[in-house]
Amino acid sequence: MIWSDHNLGGWGWFGMTASMVVIWALVITMVVWLTRTLSDRDHPRRVAPPPHRQTPEQLLAERFARGEINEDEYLRRLAVLRRPPPPKGADPHAHGHPST
């Protein structure tokens, strides 16, 4: 029987050291991943709020403020925007005027 006295030589020590580094890196990676996964359940990721969309009335007011439309046109279009929607099935172009 040959007794090697556990003499691994240079490559043996390198292999053991490299494998221990890989094992510890995997253990640490798994702990970090598990911690992040479990903490994300308690605190959902923050999603950026949707961009602020202006209402049609705000856009109309801006056009009036820039001088793109005059006061009469502003008031006429504002009245159209504030008009209640027609009932379902009604002709949207009738505007409540009797046809002649």
WOHUGI-V325988 format. One record per pair of residues at least 24 apart in sequence whose C-alpha atoms are under 10 Angstrom apart, sorted by the first residue. I is the first residue (numbers start at 1). J is the second residue. Records with the same first field share a line. If there is no record, write none. Layout:
# WOHUGI-V325988
I=J, J
This chain:
# WOHUGI-V325988
56=81
57=81, 82
